[in-house]
Amino acid sequence: MKIYTKTGDKGTTALFTGTRVPKHHVRIESYGTIDELNSYLGLLRDQKMDEHSKKTLALIQEKLFTVGSILATEPKKDNRLKIPRISLEDIEFLEQEMDRMNEDLPEMTHFILPGGHTTVSYCHIARTVCRRGERMISYLHENEPVPDNVLSYINRLSDYLFVLARKLSKDLNAQEVKWIPENLD
């Protein structure tokens, strides 16, 4: 199988159903951002961290391929998609992981500046790419329905990545720098 097809040379690409759309279409932007997020999660998973977090990130990466497949399929032809869907259990899994990590973290009283360690910074980059993906999917959803669980999963995933960044800060003995706005009085 050749990687290059030349079918996109005029600025269009095919959805799973074969329908061609411009490469800048919001549907392409949506699953392209999820693909970018998945790449950042791979980079994050390659960093030094506990095995449980690495395995969780690998599971999330697999779910993101499901999300991408759903986004690459027009809603009216969604029944052609023969892959698992994003379930309430997938969303609950992220919530349970956050609850588990939060048990060992200090209470958060301020916003936290991203940084402190390269691994933590990669996690924050992934979180912000996830938020961008969420915005794109939300925009797509205004015009073409996206399954509710997809929106919920991506929303919860950005929260998970924030908590994971805090956990990694603690594990790596990186200082969390609180954002304390300057008092202008």
TIVO-2410 file (N, C-alpha, C; in nm, 3 decimals):
# residues 185
REC num residu      c1      c2      c3 atome chaine
REC   1      M   0.085  -0.119   0.000     N      A
REC   1      M   0.000   0.000   0.000    CA      A
REC   1      M   0.088   0.124   0.000     C      A
REC   2      K   0.065   0.211  -0.094     N      A
REC   2      K   0.140   0.336  -0.100    CA      A
REC   2      K   0.081   0.436  -0.002     C      A
REC   3      I   0.168   0.514   0.059     N      A
REC   3      I   0.123   0.618   0.152    CA      A
REC   3      I   0.065   0.736   0.075     C      A
REC   4      Y   0.125   0.769  -0.037     N      A
REC   4      Y   0.075   0.884  -0.113    CA      A
REC   4      Y  -0.026   0.837  -0.217     C      A
REC   5      T  -0.137   0.912  -0.222     N      A
REC   5      T  -0.244   0.878  -0.317    CA      A
REC   5      T  -0.264   0.986  -0.422     C      A
REC   6      K  -0.216   1.104  -0.393     N      A
REC   6      K  -0.230   1.223  -0.478    CA      A
REC   6      K  -0.374   1.274  -0.485     C      A
REC   7      T  -0.466   1.208  -0.413     N      A
REC   7      T  -0.606   1.253  -0.419    CA      A
REC   7      T  -0.629   1.382  -0.343     C      A
REC   8      G  -0.536   1.420  -0.258     N      A
REC   8      G  -0.552   1.544  -0.182    CA      A
REC   8      G  -0.475   1.661  -0.240     C      A
REC   9      D  -0.420   1.643  -0.356     N      A
REC   9      D  -0.337   1.747  -0.416    CA      A
REC   9      D  -0.412   1.876  -0.448     C      A
REC  10      K  -0.541   1.870  -0.455     N      A
REC  10      K  -0.620   1.990  -0.486    CA      A
REC  10      K  -0.688   2.047  -0.361     C      A
REC  11      G  -0.640   2.003  -0.242     N      A
REC  11      G  -0.690   2.064  -0.118    CA      A
REC  11      G  -0.815   2.000  -0.061     C      A
REC  12      T  -0.847   1.879  -0.105     N      A
REC  12      T  -0.961   1.808  -0.046    CA      A
REC  12      T  -0.912   1.675   0.012     C      A
REC  13      T  -0.995   1.619   0.098     N      A
REC  13      T  -0.965   1.489   0.157    CA      A
REC  13      T  -1.096   1.413   0.172     C      A
REC  14      A  -1.084   1.281   0.185     N      A
REC  14      A  -1.205   1.198   0.195    CA      A
REC  14      A  -1.235   1.163   0.341     C      A
REC  15      L  -1.363   1.169   0.374     N      A
REC  15      L  -1.410   1.117   0.501    CA      A
REC  15      L  -1.419   0.965   0.490     C      A
REC  16      F  -1.448   0.896   0.601     N      A
REC  16      F  -1.458   0.751   0.598    CA      A
REC  16      F  -1.560   0.702   0.495     C      A
REC  17      T  -1.661   0.784   0.471     N      A
REC  17      T  -1.769   0.745   0.379    CA      A
REC  17      T  -1.732   0.769   0.233     C      A
REC  18      G  -1.618   0.831   0.208     N      A
REC  18      G  -1.578   0.860   0.072    CA      A
REC  18      G  -1.612   1.001   0.028     C      A
REC  19      T  -1.698   1.069   0.101     N      A
REC  19      T  -1.732   1.208   0.070    CA      A
REC  19      T  -1.607   1.294   0.079     C      A
REC  20      R  -1.584   1.378  -0.020     N      A
REC  20      R  -1.468   1.466  -0.022    CA      A
REC  20      R  -1.507   1.603   0.034     C      A
REC  21      V  -1.421   1.654   0.118     N      A
REC  21      V  -1.443   1.786   0.178    CA      A
REC  21      V  -1.311   1.862   0.174     C      A
REC  22      P  -1.316   1.996   0.185     N      A
REC  22      P  -1.192   2.073   0.190    CA      A
REC  22      P  -1.109   2.034   0.313     C      A
REC  23      K  -0.979   2.039   0.299     N      A
REC  23      K  -0.891   2.001   0.410    CA      A
REC  23      K  -0.904   2.096   0.530     C      A
REC  24      H  -0.963   2.212   0.508     N      A
REC  24      H  -0.984   2.306   0.619    CA      A
REC  24      H  -1.123   2.294   0.680     C      A
REC  25      H  -1.201   2.197   0.636     N      A
REC  25      H  -1.337   2.175   0.689    CA      A
REC  25      H  -1.328   2.152   0.840     C      A
REC  26      V  -1.427   2.201   0.913     N      A
REC  26      V  -1.426   2.190   1.060    CA      A
REC  26      V  -1.420   2.044   1.105     C      A
REC  27      R  -1.475   1.953   1.029     N      A
REC  27      R  -1.468   1.810   1.064    CA      A
REC  27      R  -1.322   1.763   1.058     C      A
REC  28      I  -1.249   1.808   0.956     N      A
REC  28      I  -1.107   1.771   0.942    CA      A
REC  28      I  -1.025   1.837   1.053     C      A
REC  29      E  -1.055   1.964   1.081     N      A
REC  29      E  -0.987   2.034   1.191    CA      A
REC  29      E  -1.011   1.962   1.324     C      A
REC  30      S  -1.133   1.910   1.342     N      A
REC  30      S  -1.167   1.842   1.467    CA      A
REC  30      S  -1.085   1.715   1.484     C      A
REC  31      Y  -1.091   1.626   1.386     N      A
REC  31      Y  -1.016   1.501   1.407    CA      A
REC  31      Y  -0.867   1.520   1.386     C      A
REC  32      G  -0.827   1.623   1.314     N      A
REC  32      G  -0.685   1.654   1.304    CA      A
REC  32      G  -0.628   1.700   1.437     C      A
REC  33      T  -0.706   1.776   1.512     N      A
REC  33      T  -0.663   1.820   1.644    CA      A
REC  33      T  -0.657   1.702   1.741     C      A
REC  34      I  -0.750   1.610   1.728     N      A
REC  34      I  -0.746   1.489   1.811    CA      A
REC  34      I  -0.623   1.406   1.777     C      A
REC  35      D  -0.587   1.400   1.650     N      A
REC  35      D  -0.465   1.330   1.608    CA      A
REC  35      D  -0.341   1.398   1.667     C      A
REC  36      E  -0.339   1.531   1.665     N      A
REC  36      E  -0.229   1.606   1.726    CA      A
REC  36      E  -0.221   1.576   1.875     C      A
REC  37      L  -0.335   1.575   1.942     N      A
REC  37      L  -0.340   1.543   2.084    CA      A
REC  37      L  -0.283   1.403   2.109     C      A
REC  38      N  -0.321   1.309   2.025     N      A
REC  38      N  -0.274   1.172   2.041    CA      A
REC  38      N  -0.121   1.166   2.029     C      A
REC  39      S  -0.065   1.245   1.939     N      A
REC  39      S   0.080   1.250   1.924    CA      A
REC  39      S   0.147   1.307   2.049     C      A
REC  40      Y   0.088   1.411   2.105     N      A
REC  40      Y   0.142   1.467   2.230    CA      A
REC  40      Y   0.131   1.368   2.345     C      A
REC  41      L   0.023   1.291   2.348     N      A
REC  41      L   0.011   1.190   2.453    CA      A
REC  41      L   0.118   1.083   2.436     C      A
REC  42      G   0.153   1.051   2.312     N      A
REC  42      G   0.263   0.958   2.288    CA      A
REC  42      G   0.395   1.013   2.339     C      A
REC  43      L   0.419   1.140   2.315     N      A
REC  43      L   0.539   1.206   2.366    CA      A
REC  43      L   0.540   1.206   2.519     C      A
REC  44      L   0.426   1.235   2.577     N      A
REC  44      L   0.414   1.235   2.723    CA      A
REC  44      L   0.438   1.095   2.779     C      A
REC  45      R   0.381   0.996   2.715     N      A
REC  45      R   0.394   0.858   2.761    CA      A
REC  45      R   0.539   0.810   2.752     C      A
REC  46      D   0.618   0.871   2.665     N      A
REC  46      D   0.759   0.835   2.652    CA      A
REC  46      D   0.846   0.893   2.763     C      A
REC  47      Q   0.789   0.977   2.848     N      A
REC  47      Q   0.864   1.038   2.956    CA      A
REC  47      Q   0.869   0.944   3.077     C      A
REC  48      K   0.957   0.979   3.170     N      A
REC  48      K   0.968   0.900   3.292    CA      A
REC  48      K   0.847   0.927   3.381     C      A
REC  49      M   0.771   0.819   3.408     N      A
REC  49      M   0.655   0.828   3.497    CA      A
REC  49      M   0.617   0.686   3.538     C      A
REC  50      D   0.525   0.677   3.632     N      A
REC  50      D   0.482   0.546   3.682    CA      A
REC  50      D   0.412   0.467   3.572     C      A
REC  51      E   0.419   0.336   3.583     N      A
REC  51      E   0.362   0.246   3.482    CA      A
REC  51      E   0.210   0.260   3.470     C      A
REC  52      H   0.142   0.283   3.581     N      A
REC  52      H  -0.004   0.297   3.575    CA      A
REC  52      H  -0.042   0.415   3.485     C      A
REC  53      S   0.027   0.528   3.502     N      A
REC  53      S  -0.004   0.645   3.419    CA      A
REC  53      S   0.027   0.617   3.272     C      A
REC  54      K   0.138   0.546   3.246     N      A
REC  54      K   0.172   0.512   3.107    CA      A
REC  54      K   0.064   0.424   3.045     C      A
REC  55      K   0.018   0.324   3.121     N      A
REC  55      K  -0.087   0.235   3.069    CA      A
REC  55      K  -0.217   0.310   3.047     C      A
REC  56      T  -0.249   0.401   3.138     N      A
REC  56      T  -0.371   0.480   3.123    CA      A
REC  56      T  -0.362   0.568   2.998     C      A
REC  57      L  -0.247   0.630   2.977     N      A
REC  57      L  -0.229   0.712   2.857    CA      A
REC  57      L  -0.242   0.629   2.730     C      A
REC  58      A  -0.190   0.506   2.731     N      A
REC  58      A  -0.202   0.419   2.614    CA      A
REC  58      A  -0.350   0.386   2.587     C      A
REC  59      L  -0.427   0.360   2.693     N      A
REC  59      L  -0.570   0.333   2.676    CA      A
REC  59      L  -0.641   0.456   2.619     C      A
REC  60      I  -0.603   0.573   2.668     N      A
REC  60      I  -0.663   0.697   2.619    CA      A
REC  60      I  -0.629   0.717   2.471     C      A
REC  61      Q  -0.504   0.687   2.434     N      A
REC  61      Q  -0.466   0.700   2.293    CA      A
REC  61      Q  -0.553   0.612   2.204     C      A
REC  62      E  -0.584   0.492   2.250     N      A
REC  62      E  -0.672   0.405   2.172    CA      A
REC  62      E  -0.811   0.465   2.161     C      A
REC  63      K  -0.862   0.521   2.270     N      A
REC  63      K  -0.994   0.585   2.266    CA      A
REC  63      K  -0.994   0.704   2.170     C      A
REC  64      L  -0.882   0.774   2.162     N      A
REC  64      L  -0.875   0.888   2.072    CA      A
REC  64      L  -0.881   0.845   1.925     C      A
REC  65      F  -0.834   0.725   1.893     N      A
REC  65      F  -0.853   0.674   1.758    CA      A
REC  65      F  -1.002   0.650   1.731     C      A
REC  66      T  -1.073   0.604   1.832     N      A
REC  66      T  -1.218   0.588   1.819    CA      A
REC  66      T  -1.284   0.723   1.797     C      A
REC  67      V  -1.244   0.823   1.877     N      A
REC  67      V  -1.300   0.958   1.862    CA      A
REC  67      V  -1.272   1.009   1.720     C      A
REC  68      G  -1.149   0.994   1.674     N      A
REC  68      G  -1.114   1.039   1.539    CA      A
REC  68      G  -1.198   0.971   1.432     C      A
REC  69      S  -1.222   0.841   1.449     N      A
REC  69      S  -1.303   0.767   1.353    CA      A
REC  69      S  -1.447   0.818   1.351     C      A
REC  70      I  -1.500   0.846   1.467     N      A
REC  70      I  -1.636   0.900   1.477    CA      A
REC  70      I  -1.643   1.036   1.408     C      A
REC  71      L  -1.542   1.119   1.434     N      A
REC  71      L  -1.542   1.254   1.375    CA      A
REC  71      L  -1.520   1.251   1.225     C      A
REC  72      A  -1.456   1.145   1.174     N      A
REC  72      A  -1.428   1.135   1.030    CA      A
REC  72      A  -1.545   1.073   0.954     C      A
REC  73      T  -1.657   1.053   1.022     N      A
REC  73      T  -1.774   0.991   0.960    CA      A
REC  73      T  -1.892   1.086   0.969     C      A
REC  74      E  -1.957   1.108   0.856     N      A
REC  74      E  -2.074   1.194   0.855    CA      A
REC  74      E  -2.186   1.132   0.939     C      A
REC  75      P  -2.257   1.213   1.015     N      A
REC  75      P  -2.363   1.160   1.102    CA      A
REC  75      P  -2.468   1.078   1.027     C      A
REC  76      K  -2.505   1.118   0.907     N      A
REC  76      K  -2.609   1.046   0.834    CA      A
REC  76      K  -2.563   0.909   0.787     C      A
REC  77      K  -2.430   0.886   0.789     N      A
REC  77      K  -2.376   0.756   0.748    CA      A
REC  77      K  -2.305   0.687   0.865     C      A
REC  78      D  -2.337   0.733   0.985     N      A
REC  78      D  -2.273   0.683   1.107    CA      A
REC  78      D  -2.292   0.533   1.128     C      A
REC  79      N  -2.402   0.479   1.076     N      A
REC  79      N  -2.428   0.336   1.095    CA      A
REC  79      N  -2.327   0.248   1.022     C      A
REC  80      R  -2.250   0.305   0.931     N      A
REC  80      R  -2.145   0.228   0.861    CA      A
REC  80      R  -2.023   0.204   0.949     C      A
REC  81      L  -2.011   0.282   1.055     N      A
REC  81      L  -1.893   0.276   1.141    CA      A
REC  81      L  -1.900   0.152   1.229     C      A
REC  82      K  -1.813   0.058   1.204     N      A
REC  82      K  -1.814  -0.070   1.276    CA      A
REC  82      K  -1.701  -0.074   1.378     C      A
REC  83      I  -1.701   0.022   1.469     N      A
REC  83      I  -1.601   0.028   1.576    CA      A
REC  83      I  -1.673   0.054   1.707     C      A
REC  84      P  -1.605   0.028   1.820     N      A
REC  84      P  -1.668   0.063   1.948    CA      A
REC  84      P  -1.695   0.213   1.955     C      A
REC  85      R  -1.786   0.250   2.038     N      A
REC  85      R  -1.820   0.392   2.059    CA      A
REC  85      R  -1.760   0.438   2.190     C      A
REC  86      I  -1.768   0.567   2.214     N      A
REC  86      I  -1.728   0.621   2.343    CA      A
REC  86      I  -1.848   0.603   2.436     C      A
REC  87      S  -1.826   0.535   2.546     N      A
REC  87      S  -1.935   0.500   2.636    CA      A
REC  87      S  -1.928   0.584   2.764     C      A
REC  88      L  -2.035   0.577   2.840     N      A
REC  88      L  -2.035   0.641   2.972    CA      A
REC  88      L  -1.925   0.581   3.060     C      A
REC  89      E  -1.897   0.452   3.043     N      A
REC  89      E  -1.791   0.387   3.120    CA      A
REC  89      E  -1.654   0.448   3.089     C      A
REC  90      D  -1.632   0.488   2.963     N      A
REC  90      D  -1.505   0.553   2.927    CA      A
REC  90      D  -1.490   0.686   2.999     C      A
REC  91      I  -1.599   0.759   3.008     N      A
REC  91      I  -1.598   0.889   3.078    CA      A
REC  91      I  -1.578   0.866   3.228     C      A
REC  92      E  -1.649   0.769   3.282     N      A
REC  92      E  -1.636   0.738   3.425    CA      A
REC  92      E  -1.496   0.690   3.459     C      A
REC  93      F  -1.432   0.620   3.368     N      A
REC  93      F  -1.294   0.575   3.389    CA      A
REC  93      F  -1.203   0.696   3.414     C      A
REC  94      L  -1.217   0.800   3.331     N      A
REC  94      L  -1.136   0.921   3.351    CA      A
REC  94      L  -1.168   0.986   3.485     C      A
REC  95      E  -1.294   0.990   3.521     N      A
REC  95      E  -1.333   1.049   3.650    CA      A
REC  95      E  -1.273   0.971   3.766     C      A
REC  96      Q  -1.276   0.839   3.757     N      A
REC  96      Q  -1.218   0.755   3.863    CA      A
REC  96      Q  -1.067   0.775   3.873     C      A
REC  97      E  -1.003   0.788   3.760     N      A
REC  97      E  -0.858   0.812   3.760    CA      A
REC  97      E  -0.827   0.947   3.825     C      A
REC  98      M  -0.907   1.048   3.793     N      A
REC  98      M  -0.886   1.180   3.855    CA      A
REC  98      M  -0.907   1.173   4.005     C      A
REC  99      D  -1.013   1.106   4.048     N      A
REC  99      D  -1.041   1.093   4.191    CA      A
REC  99      D  -0.926   1.022   4.262     C      A
REC 100      R  -0.873   0.917   4.199     N      A
REC 100      R  -0.763   0.842   4.258    CA      A
REC 100      R  -0.638   0.931   4.273     C      A
REC 101      M  -0.605   1.006   4.168     N      A
REC 101      M  -0.487   1.093   4.174    CA      A
REC 101      M  -0.506   1.206   4.274     C      A
REC 102      N  -0.627   1.262   4.279     N      A
REC 102      N  -0.654   1.376   4.367    CA      A
REC 102      N  -0.639   1.342   4.515     C      A
REC 103      E  -0.658   1.216   4.550     N      A
REC 103      E  -0.646   1.175   4.690    CA      A
REC 103      E  -0.509   1.208   4.748     C      A
REC 104      D  -0.406   1.205   4.665     N      A
REC 104      D  -0.269   1.227   4.712    CA      A
REC 104      D  -0.214   1.366   4.681     C      A
REC 105      L  -0.299   1.454   4.629     N      A
REC 105      L  -0.252   1.587   4.591    CA      A
REC 105      L  -0.296   1.691   4.693     C      A
REC 106      P  -0.213   1.795   4.711     N      A
REC 106      P  -0.257   1.903   4.801    CA      A
REC 106      P  -0.376   1.977   4.739     C      A
REC 107      E  -0.456   2.034   4.825     N      A
REC 107      E  -0.571   2.111   4.779    CA      A
REC 107      E  -0.524   2.225   4.690     C      A
REC 108      M  -0.599   2.249   4.585     N      A
REC 108      M  -0.564   2.357   4.493    CA      A
REC 108      M  -0.637   2.484   4.536     C      A
REC 109      T  -0.562   2.589   4.562     N      A
REC 109      T  -0.623   2.715   4.608    CA      A
REC 109      T  -0.608   2.828   4.507     C      A
REC 110      H  -0.523   2.808   4.405     N      A
REC 110      H  -0.497   2.911   4.304    CA      A
REC 110      H  -0.480   2.843   4.168     C      A
REC 111      F  -0.486   2.923   4.063     N      A
REC 111      F  -0.446   2.873   3.933    CA      A
REC 111      F  -0.297   2.840   3.941     C      A
REC 112      I  -0.253   2.748   3.857     N      A
REC 112      I  -0.114   2.704   3.858    CA      A
REC 112      I  -0.053   2.735   3.722     C      A
REC 113      L   0.066   2.796   3.725     N      A
REC 113      L   0.135   2.823   3.600    CA      A
REC 113      L   0.190   2.692   3.544     C      A
REC 114      P   0.168   2.664   3.415     N      A
REC 114      P   0.224   2.542   3.357    CA      A
REC 114      P   0.377   2.546   3.364     C      A
REC 115      G   0.436   2.432   3.390     N      A
REC 115      G   0.582   2.422   3.392    CA      A
REC 115      G   0.632   2.354   3.517     C      A
REC 116      G   0.761   2.368   3.541     N      A
REC 116      G   0.824   2.308   3.657    CA      A
REC 116      G   0.911   2.189   3.623     C      A
REC 117      H   0.877   2.120   3.515     N      A
REC 117      H   0.952   2.005   3.468    CA      A
REC 117      H   0.907   1.978   3.324     C      A
REC 118      T   0.997   1.931   3.240     N      A
REC 118      T   0.963   1.906   3.100    CA      A
REC 118      T   0.842   1.814   3.086     C      A
REC 119      T   0.839   1.708   3.166     N      A
REC 119      T   0.727   1.613   3.158    CA      A
REC 119      T   0.596   1.681   3.193     C      A
REC 120      V   0.597   1.764   3.295     N      A
REC 120      V   0.476   1.837   3.336    CA      A
REC 120      V   0.435   1.933   3.223     C      A
REC 121      S   0.532   1.998   3.163     N      A
REC 121      S   0.502   2.091   3.054    CA      A
REC 121      S   0.440   2.019   2.935     C      A
REC 122      Y   0.491   1.900   2.900     N      A
REC 122      Y   0.431   1.822   2.792    CA      A
REC 122      Y   0.286   1.789   2.825     C      A
REC 123      C   0.259   1.759   2.949     N      A
REC 123      C   0.123   1.726   2.991    CA      A
REC 123      C   0.032   1.848   2.974     C      A
REC 124      H   0.082   1.966   3.010     N      A
REC 124      H   0.002   2.088   2.993    CA      A
REC 124      H  -0.019   2.120   2.845     C      A
REC 125      I   0.080   2.095   2.762     N      A
REC 125      I   0.062   2.116   2.618    CA      A
REC 125      I  -0.048   2.023   2.567     C      A
REC 126      A  -0.043   1.896   2.608     N      A
REC 126      A  -0.148   1.802   2.568    CA      A
REC 126      A  -0.285   1.851   2.615     C      A
REC 127      R  -0.291   1.904   2.737     N      A
REC 127      R  -0.418   1.955   2.791    CA      A
REC 127      R  -0.472   2.068   2.705     C      A
REC 128      T  -0.386   2.160   2.664     N      A
REC 128      T  -0.434   2.274   2.585    CA      A
REC 128      T  -0.473   2.231   2.443     C      A
REC 129      V  -0.403   2.134   2.387     N      A
REC 129      V  -0.443   2.080   2.256    CA      A
REC 129      V  -0.578   2.011   2.270     C      A
REC 130      C  -0.598   1.941   2.382     N      A
REC 130      C  -0.726   1.877   2.408    CA      A
REC 130      C  -0.837   1.981   2.414     C      A
REC 131      R  -0.813   2.092   2.481     N      A
REC 131      R  -0.913   2.199   2.489    CA      A
REC 131      R  -0.943   2.255   2.350     C      A
REC 132      R  -0.840   2.270   2.266     N      A
REC 132      R  -0.863   2.318   2.130    CA      A
REC 132      R  -0.948   2.217   2.053     C      A
REC 133      G  -0.918   2.089   2.071     N      A
REC 133      G  -1.000   1.985   2.008    CA      A
REC 133      G  -1.144   1.994   2.053     C      A
REC 134      E  -1.163   2.018   2.181     N      A
REC 134      E  -1.298   2.031   2.235    CA      A
REC 134      E  -1.370   2.149   2.170     C      A
REC 135      R  -1.300   2.261   2.154     N      A
REC 135      R  -1.362   2.378   2.090    CA      A
REC 135      R  -1.400   2.347   1.945     C      A
REC 136      M  -1.312   2.276   1.874     N      A
REC 136      M  -1.340   2.242   1.734    CA      A
REC 136      M  -1.460   2.147   1.724     C      A
REC 137      I  -1.464   2.048   1.812     N      A
REC 137      I  -1.575   1.952   1.811    CA      A
REC 137      I  -1.705   2.022   1.846     C      A
REC 138      S  -1.700   2.114   1.940     N      A
REC 138      S  -1.819   2.191   1.977    CA      A
REC 138      S  -1.868   2.274   1.858     C      A
REC 139      Y  -1.774   2.334   1.786     N      A
REC 139      Y  -1.809   2.412   1.667    CA      A
REC 139      Y  -1.870   2.321   1.560     C      A
REC 140      L  -1.811   2.206   1.539     N      A
REC 140      L  -1.867   2.109   1.444    CA      A
REC 140      L  -2.008   2.070   1.486     C      A
REC 141      H  -2.027   2.048   1.615     N      A
REC 141      H  -2.156   2.004   1.669    CA      A
REC 141      H  -2.267   2.107   1.644     C      A
REC 142      E  -2.232   2.233   1.631     N      A
REC 142      E  -2.333   2.336   1.601    CA      A
REC 142      E  -2.397   2.312   1.464     C      A
REC 143      N  -2.319   2.253   1.372     N      A
REC 143      N  -2.368   2.234   1.235    CA      A
REC 143      N  -2.403   2.089   1.202     C      A
REC 144      E  -2.331   1.996   1.259     N      A
REC 144      E  -2.354   1.854   1.233    CA      A
REC 144      E  -2.342   1.782   1.367     C      A
REC 145      P  -2.443   1.704   1.405     N      A
REC 145      P  -2.440   1.645   1.539    CA      A
REC 145      P  -2.319   1.555   1.563     C      A
REC 146      V  -2.266   1.568   1.682     N      A
REC 146      V  -2.158   1.483   1.731    CA      A
REC 146      V  -2.214   1.411   1.854     C      A
REC 147      P  -2.190   1.282   1.867     N      A
REC 147      P  -2.243   1.212   1.985    CA      A
REC 147      P  -2.202   1.281   2.116     C      A
REC 148      D  -2.299   1.294   2.206     N      A
REC 148      D  -2.275   1.361   2.334    CA      A
REC 148      D  -2.156   1.303   2.409     C      A
REC 149      N  -2.141   1.172   2.405     N      A
REC 149      N  -2.031   1.110   2.479    CA      A
REC 149      N  -1.894   1.152   2.427     C      A
REC 150      V  -1.886   1.186   2.299     N      A
REC 150      V  -1.759   1.233   2.244    CA      A
REC 150      V  -1.723   1.368   2.308     C      A
REC 151      L  -1.819   1.459   2.310     N      A
REC 151      L  -1.795   1.590   2.371    CA      A
REC 151      L  -1.760   1.574   2.519     C      A
REC 152      S  -1.834   1.491   2.589     N      A
REC 152      S  -1.809   1.471   2.733    CA      A
REC 152      S  -1.672   1.409   2.756     C      A
REC 153      Y  -1.635   1.312   2.674     N      A
REC 153      Y  -1.507   1.243   2.692    CA      A
REC 153      Y  -1.391   1.341   2.674     C      A
REC 154      I  -1.396   1.423   2.571     N      A
REC 154      I  -1.288   1.518   2.546    CA      A
REC 154      I  -1.284   1.624   2.656     C      A
REC 155      N  -1.399   1.667   2.702     N      A
REC 155      N  -1.403   1.762   2.814    CA      A
REC 155      N  -1.339   1.701   2.938     C      A
REC 156      R  -1.377   1.579   2.969     N      A
REC 156      R  -1.322   1.512   3.087    CA      A
REC 156      R  -1.174   1.483   3.070     C      A
REC 157      L  -1.133   1.453   2.947     N      A
REC 157      L  -0.991   1.424   2.922    CA      A
REC 157      L  -0.904   1.545   2.952     C      A
REC 158      S  -0.949   1.664   2.918     N      A
REC 158      S  -0.868   1.782   2.950    CA      A
REC 158      S  -0.855   1.799   3.101     C      A
REC 159      D  -0.963   1.770   3.174     N      A
REC 159      D  -0.956   1.774   3.320    CA      A
REC 159      D  -0.857   1.669   3.372     C      A
REC 160      Y  -0.865   1.549   3.315     N      A
REC 160      Y  -0.774   1.441   3.354    CA      A
REC 160      Y  -0.628   1.485   3.333     C      A
REC 161      L  -0.599   1.548   3.220     N      A
REC 161      L  -0.462   1.589   3.190    CA      A
REC 161      L  -0.414   1.696   3.288     C      A
REC 162      F  -0.504   1.781   3.334     N      A
REC 162      F  -0.466   1.881   3.435    CA      A
REC 162      F  -0.428   1.811   3.565     C      A
REC 163      V  -0.511   1.718   3.608     N      A
REC 163      V  -0.482   1.647   3.733    CA      A
REC 163      V  -0.355   1.563   3.717     C      A
REC 164      L  -0.338   1.501   3.601     N      A
REC 164      L  -0.216   1.425   3.577    CA      A
REC 164      L  -0.093   1.515   3.584     C      A
REC 165      A  -0.102   1.636   3.531     N      A
REC 165      A   0.011   1.730   3.540    CA      A
REC 165      A   0.045   1.759   3.685     C      A
REC 166      R  -0.056   1.777   3.768     N      A
REC 166      R  -0.032   1.800   3.911    CA      A
REC 166      R   0.032   1.678   3.976     C      A
REC 167      K  -0.017   1.559   3.941     N      A
REC 167      K   0.040   1.435   3.996    CA      A
REC 167      K   0.186   1.421   3.953     C      A
REC 168      L   0.213   1.449   3.826     N      A
REC 168      L   0.351   1.439   3.777    CA      A
REC 168      L   0.441   1.540   3.847     C      A
REC 169      S   0.389   1.660   3.873     N      A
REC 169      S   0.466   1.760   3.948    CA      A
REC 169      S   0.506   1.705   4.083     C      A
REC 170      K   0.409   1.644   4.149     N      A
REC 170      K   0.438   1.587   4.282    CA      A
REC 170      K   0.539   1.472   4.270     C      A
REC 171      D   0.516   1.380   4.176     N      A
REC 171      D   0.604   1.264   4.160    CA      A
REC 171      D   0.747   1.305   4.125     C      A
REC 172      L   0.761   1.412   4.048     N      A
REC 172      L   0.893   1.457   4.001    CA      A
REC 172      L   0.953   1.565   4.091     C      A
REC 173      N   0.887   1.593   4.203     N      A
REC 173      N   0.932   1.698   4.295    CA      A
REC 173      N   0.950   1.832   4.225     C      A
REC 174      A   0.860   1.859   4.132     N      A
REC 174      A   0.861   1.988   4.062    CA      A
REC 174      A   0.773   2.085   4.139     C      A
REC 175      Q   0.816   2.207   4.147     N      A
REC 175      Q   0.739   2.307   4.220    CA      A
REC 175      Q   0.620   2.352   4.137     C      A
REC 176      E   0.503   2.355   4.200     N      A
REC 176      E   0.386   2.414   4.137    CA      A
REC 176      E   0.387   2.563   4.172     C      A
REC 177      V   0.391   2.645   4.070     N      A
REC 177      V   0.394   2.790   4.090    CA      A
REC 177      V   0.251   2.842   4.080     C      A
REC 178      K   0.203   2.898   4.190     N      A
REC 178      K   0.068   2.953   4.194    CA      A
REC 178      K   0.065   3.085   4.120     C      A
REC 179      W  -0.043   3.107   4.048     N      A
REC 179      W  -0.064   3.236   3.986    CA      A
REC 179      W  -0.141   3.322   4.085     C      A
REC 180      I  -0.075   3.424   4.133     N      A
REC 180      I  -0.137   3.517   4.226    CA      A
REC 180      I  -0.135   3.655   4.159     C      A
REC 181      P  -0.252   3.700   4.114     N      A
REC 181      P  -0.256   3.827   4.042    CA      A
REC 181      P  -0.205   3.943   4.129     C      A
REC 182      E  -0.143   4.033   4.061     N      A
REC 182      E  -0.094   4.154   4.129    CA      A
REC 182      E  -0.212   4.234   4.181     C      A
REC 183      N  -0.202   4.279   4.305     N      A
REC 183      N  -0.308   4.358   4.365    CA      A
REC 183      N  -0.292   4.502   4.318     C      A
REC 184      L  -0.391   4.554   4.250     N      A
REC 184      L  -0.383   4.689   4.192    CA      A
REC 184      L  -0.441   4.796   4.282     C      A
REC 185      D  -0.482   4.761   4.402     N      A
REC 185      D  -0.537   4.863   4.495    CA      A
REC 185      D  -0.430   4.945   4.559     C      A
***
